[in-house]
Protein backbone atom coordinates (compact mmCIF):
# COMPACT_ATOMS: atom_id res chain seq x y z
CA UNK A 1 0.00 0.00 0.00
CA UNK A 2 1.42 3.38 -1.01
CA UNK A 3 0.33 6.99 -0.68
CA UNK A 4 -2.18 7.80 -3.41
CA UNK A 5 -3.33 4.21 -3.97
CA UNK A 6 -7.04 3.84 -4.71
CA UNK A 7 -8.95 0.67 -3.95
CA UNK A 8 -12.57 -0.40 -3.72
CA UNK A 9 -14.10 -2.38 -0.86
CA UNK A 10 -17.60 -3.36 0.21
CA UNK A 11 -18.65 -1.61 3.43
CA UNK A 12 -22.14 -2.09 4.85
CA UNK A 13 -23.23 -3.60 1.52
CA UNK A 14 -22.05 -0.63 -0.55
CA UNK A 15 -19.08 -0.43 -2.88
CA UNK A 16 -16.75 2.24 -1.46
CA UNK A 17 -13.60 3.74 -3.00
CA UNK A 18 -10.79 4.58 -0.58
CA UNK A 19 -7.58 6.54 -1.12
CA UNK A 20 -4.44 6.14 0.99
CA UNK A 21 -3.44 9.59 2.27
CA UNK A 22 -0.58 8.66 4.57
CA UNK A 23 0.82 6.59 7.42
CA UNK A 24 1.92 7.11 11.00
CA UNK A 25 2.96 5.06 14.01
CA UNK A 26 0.48 5.05 16.89
CA UNK A 27 2.18 6.74 19.82
CA UNK A 28 1.42 4.23 22.58
CA UNK A 29 1.35 0.87 20.80
CA UNK A 30 3.77 1.62 17.96
CA UNK A 31 1.28 0.05 15.55
CA UNK A 32 1.50 1.41 12.01
CA UNK A 33 -1.74 3.19 11.08
CA UNK A 34 -3.03 4.27 7.69
CA UNK A 35 -4.99 7.46 6.95
CA UNK A 36 -7.74 6.80 4.40
CA UNK A 37 -10.13 9.08 2.54
CA UNK A 38 -13.53 7.92 1.31
CA UNK A 39 -13.97 8.97 -2.32
CA UNK A 40 -17.33 9.24 -4.05
CA UNK A 41 -17.02 8.16 -7.67
CA UNK A 42 -19.24 11.02 -8.85
CA UNK A 43 -16.89 13.54 -7.17
CA UNK A 44 -13.65 12.23 -8.69
CA UNK A 45 -11.87 14.54 -11.10
CA UNK A 46 -9.13 13.38 -13.47
CA UNK A 47 -6.82 16.08 -14.83
CA UNK A 48 -3.39 16.01 -16.47
CA UNK A 49 -0.54 16.56 -14.01
CA UNK A 50 0.66 19.58 -16.00
CA UNK A 51 -2.71 21.28 -15.44
CA UNK A 52 -2.37 20.86 -11.68
CA UNK A 53 0.13 23.72 -11.52
CA UNK A 54 -2.54 26.13 -12.78
CA UNK A 55 -5.00 25.01 -10.10
CA UNK A 56 -2.57 24.80 -7.18
CA UNK A 57 0.59 26.90 -7.60
CA UNK A 58 3.52 25.16 -5.85
CA UNK A 59 4.02 27.96 -3.35
CA UNK A 60 0.47 27.48 -2.00
CA UNK A 61 0.52 23.79 -1.03
CA UNK A 62 2.85 21.31 0.64
CA UNK A 63 2.92 17.55 0.20
Secondary structure, DSSP 8 states (H G I E B T S, - for coil): --TT-EEEEEETTEEEEEEEEEEEE-TTT--EEEEEEEE-GGG-----HHHHHHHS-GGG---
